[in-house]
């Protein structure tokens, strides 16, 4: 039974790998258009990956899995690893000649929409590689939506199973068939990307920059075509476009389907959307006031810089338009706090997620009330929804696992020679899928290139852990998972 499930998961992963290989023809054509010799790299990578994937798919064809949570856990892990490995091939073979650790790190960061990078000199990078990085994040963002809406709820660890915030039940089932619902989400994802690219171009971006940044904005990935990230674009309207679409990317896509195709504003009655907007705006305003009071920046520029960077961190996009580590310890503390928060479930955003903070607040409030009224029977609510006890247990287990893995992986990273601040913030930003960390090495003005290869493997694992909600990965280490 176990072997059958493994072979079936390999078949599905191989099929998806052929699709990813086909996408490599797009950057190949772009490089060919610009006369860059790296087009042959993408062409060969496409052929090799497609051939290997086809062989695996043919060898495992016709094997029917036993549909269960075990198979789902196995499939999700294998899919993300397959995408990361396949996505790394062009980086290894390109003119950059990245090591295996660097290439896998860059690919894993892209497909998990983390946005951390080991590549410097982005302004002079071949256009095909820049586009491939953006495409990895765009594909990863779409995969994250599917993961949050259709897979994690089935495994009882995702946001949909918590408050039904992303369930079509909450919005009176916008479509009766799941296929129609999924196609609608893909359509809105693509439409949002197109509109974002158009607005970027209208505000002064080149067409190439607009397409790349639209893909990494809507997917809340954060890869840029310039070393200075959004600091390269001086037009304030460009940065406000990014703010709007980062927030759209962090909003439940089910709510967007209902809004755009049914004209209903249910999303503004969704508790987690309101909470996310409130703490994002609150942190942004506090940071802007601090910058003005300390004369770090003028009020107008300070508001724009504060809102942009807080939105980027909360939505786990990872863009930066200024080196906020130069703003003082209070600003750094706010940035550190924003790294934890995350967007809504059922969106492309990572992080702890808003619904978990709502649940944690409800748990703490109920505990305090029980000190006063020991015999009272109270439920935890999210808006009008009652949160079940099993759900609250899962939320508490997630926070426990998050802190535990953060601690253990930080210690592991220090064993590679990484300083404590870099290790602490590096693991946090990997688990939260945010991108930049703290300190001179991996802060918004730096990148992860100086870290050792063992450190990059550890961070790659942490990115996968964070993207798949920790338990999806850890369950594979349980002996019971592999027993009949």
C-alpha positions as CSV (number, residue, x, y, z in Angstrom):
1,X,0.0,0.0,0.0
2,X,2.8,2.4,0.9
3,X,4.7,1.6,-2.3
4,X,1.6,2.2,-4.4
5,X,1.0,5.6,-2.8
6,X,4.6,6.6,-3.3
7,X,4.6,5.6,-7.0
8,X,1.2,7.4,-7.5
9,X,2.6,10.5,-5.9
10,X,5.7,10.3,-8.1
11,X,3.4,10.0,-11.1
12,X,1.5,13.2,-10.3
13,X,4.8,15.1,-9.5
14,X,6.3,14.0,-12.8
15,X,3.3,15.3,-14.7
16,X,3.6,18.6,-13.0
17,X,7.3,18.6,-13.7
18,X,6.6,18.4,-17.4
19,X,4.4,21.4,-17.2
20,X,7.2,23.3,-15.3
21,X,9.6,22.2,-18.0
22,X,7.4,23.6,-20.7
23,X,7.3,27.0,-18.9
24,X,11.1,27.1,-19.4
25,X,10.6,27.8,-23.1
26,X,9.3,31.2,-22.2
27,X,12.5,32.6,-20.7
28,X,14.4,30.7,-23.5
29,X,12.5,32.8,-26.1
30,X,13.1,36.0,-24.1
31,X,16.8,35.3,-24.0
32,X,16.8,34.5,-27.7
33,X,14.9,37.7,-28.4
34,X,17.5,39.8,-26.5
35,X,20.4,37.8,-28.1
36,X,21.5,36.3,-24.8
37,X,23.3,32.9,-25.1
38,X,21.5,31.6,-21.9
39,X,18.5,30.7,-24.1
40,X,20.2,27.4,-24.8
41,X,20.4,26.7,-21.1
42,X,16.6,26.9,-20.7
43,X,16.1,24.9,-23.9
44,X,18.4,22.1,-22.7
45,X,16.9,22.2,-19.1
46,X,13.4,22.0,-20.6
47,X,14.4,18.9,-22.7
48,X,16.2,17.1,-19.8
49,X,13.5,17.7,-17.2
50,X,10.7,16.9,-19.6
51,X,12.5,13.6,-20.7
52,X,13.1,12.5,-17.1
53,X,9.7,13.5,-16.0
54,X,8.1,11.6,-18.9
55,X,10.1,8.5,-18.1
56,X,9.0,8.6,-14.4
57,X,5.4,9.3,-15.4
58,X,5.3,6.4,-17.9
59,X,6.9,4.0,-15.4
60,X,4.3,4.9,-12.7
61,X,1.3,5.2,-15.0
62,X,-1.9,3.4,-14.1
63,X,-1.1,3.1,-10.4
64,X,-4.2,4.1,-8.3
65,X,-3.4,5.4,-4.9
66,X,-5.3,4.7,-1.7
67,X,-6.8,8.2,-1.2
68,X,-6.1,9.1,2.3
69,X,-4.4,11.8,4.4
70,X,-1.2,9.9,4.1
71,X,-1.3,10.1,0.4
72,X,-2.1,13.8,0.5
73,X,0.8,14.5,2.9
74,X,3.2,12.5,0.7
75,X,2.0,14.2,-2.5
76,X,2.2,17.8,-1.2
77,X,5.8,17.3,0.0
78,X,6.9,15.5,-3.2
79,X,5.3,18.2,-5.4
80,X,7.1,21.1,-3.7
81,X,10.4,19.2,-3.7
82,X,10.0,18.3,-7.4
83,X,9.3,21.9,-8.3
84,X,12.3,23.2,-6.3
85,X,14.7,20.7,-7.8
86,X,13.4,21.3,-11.4
87,X,13.4,25.0,-10.9
88,X,17.0,24.9,-9.8
89,X,18.4,23.3,-13.0
90,X,18.6,26.5,-15.1
91,X,20.4,28.3,-12.2
92,X,23.1,25.6,-12.1
93,X,23.6,25.5,-15.9
94,X,23.3,29.3,-16.5
95,X,26.1,31.8,-16.9
96,X,25.9,32.4,-13.1
97,X,27.1,28.9,-12.5
98,X,25.6,28.7,-9.1
99,X,26.5,25.9,-6.8
100,X,23.9,23.2,-6.1
101,X,23.1,24.7,-2.7
102,X,22.8,28.2,-4.1
103,X,20.6,27.1,-7.0
104,X,18.3,25.0,-4.8
105,X,18.0,27.8,-2.3
106,X,17.1,30.3,-5.0
107,X,14.5,27.9,-6.5
108,X,13.0,26.9,-3.1
109,X,12.8,30.6,-2.2
110,X,11.0,31.3,-5.4
111,X,8.5,28.4,-5.4
112,X,7.6,29.0,-1.7
113,X,7.3,32.7,-2.5
114,X,9.8,33.6,0.2
115,X,11.9,36.0,-1.8
116,X,15.3,35.5,-0.2
117,X,18.1,35.5,-2.8
118,X,21.7,34.5,-3.1
119,X,22.1,36.4,-6.4
120,X,23.8,39.8,-6.7
121,X,24.1,42.1,-9.6
122,X,20.4,41.7,-10.6
123,X,20.5,44.8,-12.8
124,X,23.0,43.1,-15.2
125,X,21.4,39.6,-15.0
126,X,20.3,37.9,-18.3
127,X,16.6,38.7,-18.9
128,X,15.7,35.0,-19.1
129,X,17.0,34.3,-15.6
130,X,15.2,37.3,-14.2
131,X,11.9,36.2,-15.8
132,X,12.4,32.6,-14.5
133,X,12.8,33.8,-10.9
134,X,9.6,35.8,-11.3
135,X,7.8,32.8,-12.9
136,X,8.8,30.5,-10.1
137,X,7.1,32.8,-7.6
138,X,4.0,33.3,-9.8
139,X,3.6,29.5,-10.1
140,X,4.4,29.1,-6.4
141,X,1.7,31.7,-5.5
142,X,-0.9,29.9,-7.5
143,X,0.2,26.6,-5.8
144,X,-0.1,28.2,-2.4
145,X,-3.7,29.2,-3.1
146,X,-4.5,25.6,-4.1
147,X,-2.7,24.3,-1.1
148,X,-4.6,26.6,1.3
149,X,-8.1,26.1,-0.3
150,X,-8.2,22.5,-1.4
151,X,-5.5,20.5,0.3
152,X,-4.7,21.7,3.8
153,X,-8.4,21.8,4.8
154,X,-8.6,18.1,3.9
155,X,-5.6,17.5,6.1
156,X,-7.3,19.5,8.9
157,X,-4.4,21.9,9.4
158,X,-5.3,24.7,7.0
159,X,-7.2,27.9,7.4
160,X,-10.4,26.7,5.7
161,X,-10.8,24.0,8.4
162,X,-10.4,26.5,11.1
163,X,-13.1,29.1,10.8
164,X,-14.4,28.3,7.3
165,X,-13.1,31.7,6.4
166,X,-12.1,30.4,2.9
167,X,-14.8,27.9,2.5
168,X,-17.3,28.4,-0.2
169,X,-20.0,27.8,2.5
170,X,-19.1,31.1,4.0
171,X,-20.0,32.8,0.8
172,X,-23.0,30.7,0.0
173,X,-21.1,28.6,-2.5
174,X,-20.3,31.0,-5.4
175,X,-20.1,27.9,-7.7
176,X,-21.7,24.5,-7.3
177,X,-18.8,22.7,-9.0
178,X,-15.3,22.7,-7.5
179,X,-13.8,22.8,-11.0
180,X,-15.6,26.0,-11.9
181,X,-14.5,27.5,-8.6
182,X,-10.9,26.6,-9.2
183,X,-11.0,28.0,-12.8
184,X,-12.4,31.2,-11.4
185,X,-9.6,31.5,-8.9
186,X,-7.0,31.0,-11.6
187,X,-8.7,33.5,-13.8
188,X,-8.8,36.1,-11.1
189,X,-5.1,35.4,-10.3
190,X,-4.2,35.9,-13.9
191,X,-6.4,39.0,-14.3
192,X,-4.9,40.6,-11.1
193,X,-1.4,40.0,-12.5
194,X,-2.3,41.6,-15.9
195,X,-4.0,44.6,-14.2
196,X,-1.0,45.1,-11.9
197,X,1.5,44.9,-14.8
198,X,-0.6,47.4,-16.7
199,X,-0.6,49.9,-13.8
200,X,3.1,49.4,-13.2
201,X,3.7,50.3,-16.9
202,X,1.5,53.3,-16.7
203,X,3.4,54.6,-13.7
204,X,6.7,54.5,-15.6
205,X,8.1,50.9,-15.3
206,X,9.5,49.4,-18.4
207,X,7.4,46.6,-19.9
208,X,9.8,43.9,-18.7
209,X,10.0,45.3,-15.2
210,X,6.3,45.6,-15.0
211,X,5.6,42.0,-16.0
212,X,8.2,40.7,-13.6
213,X,7.1,42.8,-10.6
214,X,3.4,42.1,-11.3
215,X,4.1,38.4,-11.0
216,X,6.1,38.8,-7.8
217,X,3.6,41.3,-6.3
218,X,0.4,39.3,-6.7
219,X,2.2,36.2,-5.6
220,X,3.6,38.1,-2.6
221,X,7.0,36.7,-3.5
222,X,9.1,39.8,-3.6
223,X,11.8,38.9,-6.2
224,X,12.9,42.1,-8.1
225,X,14.8,42.7,-11.2
226,X,17.1,45.2,-9.4
227,X,19.4,44.9,-6.4
228,X,17.8,48.0,-4.9
229,X,14.4,46.3,-5.0
230,X,11.6,48.9,-5.0
231,X,14.1,51.6,-4.0
232,X,15.0,51.6,-7.7
233,X,11.7,53.1,-8.6
234,X,11.4,56.7,-7.4
235,X,7.8,57.3,-8.7
236,X,5.5,57.2,-5.6
237,X,2.6,56.1,-7.7
238,X,4.5,52.9,-8.6
239,X,5.0,52.1,-5.0
240,X,1.3,52.7,-4.1
241,X,0.3,50.3,-6.9
242,X,2.6,47.7,-5.2
243,X,0.9,48.4,-1.8
244,X,-2.6,47.8,-3.2
245,X,-1.7,44.6,-5.0
246,X,0.4,43.2,-2.1
247,X,-2.7,43.6,0.0
248,X,-4.8,41.9,-2.7
249,X,-2.4,39.0,-2.8
250,X,-2.7,38.6,1.0
251,X,-6.6,38.6,0.8
252,X,-8.5,35.3,0.6
253,X,-9.0,34.5,-3.1
254,X,-12.4,33.0,-2.4
255,X,-13.5,36.5,-1.2
256,X,-12.0,38.0,-4.4
257,X,-14.0,35.5,-6.5
258,X,-17.2,36.6,-4.7
259,X,-16.3,40.3,-5.0
260,X,-15.3,40.3,-8.7
261,X,-17.8,37.7,-10.1
262,X,-20.8,38.3,-7.8
263,X,-20.3,42.0,-6.9
264,X,-20.6,41.2,-3.2
265,X,-18.4,42.7,-0.5
266,X,-18.4,39.7,1.9
267,X,-14.6,40.1,2.3
268,X,-15.2,43.3,4.3
269,X,-17.3,41.4,6.8
270,X,-14.6,38.7,7.0
271,X,-13.0,38.9,10.5
272,X,-9.5,38.0,9.4
273,X,-9.5,40.5,6.5
274,X,-10.5,43.3,8.9
275,X,-7.9,42.3,11.5
276,X,-5.1,42.1,8.9
277,X,-5.9,45.5,7.5
278,X,-6.1,46.9,11.1
279,X,-2.8,45.7,12.3
280,X,-1.1,46.6,9.0
281,X,-2.4,50.1,9.0
282,X,-1.7,50.5,12.7
283,X,1.9,49.4,12.5
284,X,2.4,51.6,9.4
285,X,1.0,54.7,11.1
286,X,3.0,54.1,14.3
287,X,6.2,53.7,12.3
288,X,5.4,56.9,10.2
289,X,4.9,58.9,13.3
290,X,8.1,57.6,14.8
291,X,10.1,58.6,11.7
292,X,8.6,62.1,11.8
293,X,9.1,62.6,15.5
294,X,12.7,61.4,15.4
295,X,13.3,63.5,12.2
296,X,14.5,60.4,10.4
297,X,12.4,61.3,7.4
298,X,9.9,64.0,6.4
299,X,6.3,63.2,7.2
300,X,5.2,62.6,3.6
301,X,8.1,60.4,2.6
302,X,8.0,58.7,6.0
303,X,4.3,57.7,5.6
304,X,5.0,56.2,2.2
305,X,8.2,54.4,3.3
306,X,6.5,53.1,6.5
307,X,3.3,51.9,4.9
308,X,5.2,50.3,2.0
309,X,7.6,48.3,4.1
310,X,5.1,47.3,6.7
311,X,2.7,46.1,4.1
312,X,5.5,44.2,2.4
313,X,6.5,42.5,5.6
314,X,3.0,41.7,6.8
315,X,2.0,40.2,3.4
316,X,5.3,38.4,3.4
317,X,6.2,39.9,0.0
318,X,9.7,41.1,1.1
319,X,10.1,44.2,-1.2
320,X,12.0,47.1,0.4
321,X,12.2,50.7,-0.8
322,X,14.6,51.8,2.0
323,X,17.0,50.3,4.5
324,X,14.7,50.3,7.5
325,X,17.5,48.9,9.7
326,X,19.0,52.4,9.7
327,X,15.8,53.9,11.3
328,X,16.7,53.0,14.9
329,X,15.9,50.2,17.4
330,X,12.2,51.0,17.7
331,X,11.7,50.7,13.9
332,X,13.6,47.5,13.9
333,X,11.3,46.2,16.7
334,X,8.2,47.0,14.6
335,X,9.7,45.3,11.6
336,X,10.5,42.3,13.7
337,X,6.9,42.2,14.9
338,X,5.5,42.6,11.4
339,X,7.6,39.6,10.2
340,X,5.5,37.3,12.5
341,X,2.0,38.4,11.5
342,X,1.3,37.2,7.9
343,X,-1.7,37.6,5.7
344,X,-5.0,35.7,5.4
345,X,-5.4,32.0,4.8
346,X,-6.4,31.1,1.3
347,X,-4.2,33.8,-0.1
348,X,-0.6,33.8,-1.5
349,X,0.8,35.3,1.7
350,X,2.8,33.3,4.3
351,X,3.6,33.9,7.9
352,X,1.7,32.7,11.0
353,X,-1.6,33.9,9.3
354,X,-4.3,36.2,10.7
355,X,-6.7,33.5,11.6
356,X,-4.3,31.9,14.1
357,X,-3.7,35.2,15.8
358,X,-7.5,35.6,16.1
359,X,-7.7,32.1,17.6
360,X,-4.8,32.7,20.0
361,X,-6.5,36.0,21.2
362,X,-9.7,34.1,21.8
363,X,-7.9,31.4,23.7
364,X,-6.1,33.9,25.9
365,X,-9.2,35.9,26.6
366,X,-11.2,32.8,27.6
367,X,-8.4,31.7,29.9
368,X,-8.4,35.1,31.6
369,X,-12.2,35.0,32.0
370,X,-12.0,31.6,33.6
371,X,-9.7,33.0,36.3
372,X,-12.6,35.2,37.2
373,X,-15.5,32.8,36.5
374,X,-14.0,29.3,37.0
375,X,-17.2,27.5,36.3
376,X,-18.3,29.4,33.2
377,X,-18.7,27.6,29.9
378,X,-17.4,29.8,27.2
379,X,-16.7,29.4,23.5
380,X,-14.1,31.1,21.3
381,X,-15.5,33.1,18.5
382,X,-14.2,34.6,15.3
383,X,-16.9,37.1,14.4
384,X,-20.1,35.1,14.4
385,X,-18.4,31.8,14.0
386,X,-17.7,29.5,17.0
387,X,-14.3,27.9,16.8
388,X,-14.3,24.2,17.7
389,X,-12.1,22.8,20.5
390,X,-10.2,20.6,18.1
391,X,-9.4,23.6,15.9
392,X,-8.1,25.5,18.9
393,X,-5.8,22.5,19.8
394,X,-4.4,22.6,16.2
395,X,-3.7,26.3,16.5
396,X,-1.9,25.9,19.8
397,X,0.1,23.0,18.4
398,X,1.1,25.1,15.4
399,X,2.4,27.9,17.6
400,X,4.3,25.4,19.7
401,X,5.8,23.7,16.6
402,X,6.7,27.1,15.2
403,X,8.6,28.2,18.3
404,X,10.3,24.8,18.6
405,X,11.4,24.7,15.0
406,X,12.5,28.3,15.1
407,X,14.7,27.5,18.2
408,X,16.2,24.3,16.9
409,X,17.0,25.5,13.4
410,X,18.5,28.7,14.8
411,X,20.9,26.6,16.9
412,X,21.6,24.5,13.8
413,X,22.4,27.6,11.8
414,X,24.8,28.9,14.4
415,X,26.7,25.6,14.2
416,X,27.5,26.6,10.5
417,X,29.4,29.7,11.8
418,X,26.5,32.1,11.2
419,X,26.2,34.9,13.8
420,X,23.2,34.7,16.2
421,X,21.3,37.7,14.9
422,X,21.6,36.5,11.3
423,X,20.6,32.9,12.4
424,X,17.7,34.1,14.5
425,X,16.2,36.4,11.9
426,X,17.2,34.2,9.0
427,X,15.2,31.2,10.3
428,X,12.3,33.4,11.2
429,X,12.1,34.9,7.7
430,X,12.4,31.5,6.2
431,X,9.6,29.9,8.3
432,X,7.4,33.0,7.7
433,X,8.3,33.1,4.0
434,X,9.1,36.8,4.2
435,X,12.4,37.3,2.5
436,X,14.8,39.8,4.1
437,X,16.1,39.3,7.6
438,X,17.9,41.5,10.1
439,X,21.5,42.5,10.3
440,X,24.1,43.7,7.8
441,X,24.3,40.3,6.0
442,X,20.7,39.4,5.2
443,X,18.9,42.7,5.9
444,X,17.0,44.6,3.2
445,X,20.3,46.0,1.8
446,X,22.1,42.6,1.7
447,X,21.3,39.0,0.7
448,X,22.0,35.4,1.6
449,X,25.0,34.8,-0.7
450,X,27.7,35.2,2.1
451,X,26.2,32.3,4.1
452,X,27.8,28.9,4.0
453,X,26.4,26.1,1.9
454,X,25.2,24.0,5.0
455,X,23.4,27.2,6.2
456,X,21.6,27.5,2.8
457,X,20.4,23.9,3.0
458,X,19.1,24.5,6.5
459,X,17.3,27.7,5.3
460,X,15.9,25.9,2.3
461,X,14.4,23.2,4.6
462,X,13.0,26.0,6.8
463,X,11.3,27.7,3.8
464,X,9.6,24.4,2.9
465,X,8.5,23.9,6.5
466,X,7.0,27.4,6.6
467,X,5.2,27.1,3.3
468,X,3.7,23.7,4.0
469,X,2.5,24.8,7.5
470,X,5.2,22.8,9.4
471,X,3.1,19.7,10.3
472,X,2.8,18.7,6.6
473,X,6.5,18.1,6.5
474,X,7.1,16.9,10.1
475,X,4.5,14.2,9.8
476,X,6.8,12.4,7.4
477,X,9.3,11.9,10.2
478,X,6.7,10.0,12.3
479,X,7.3,6.2,12.3
480,X,3.6,5.7,12.3
481,X,3.3,7.4,9.0
482,X,5.3,4.7,7.2
483,X,3.6,1.7,9.0
484,X,0.8,-0.1,7.3
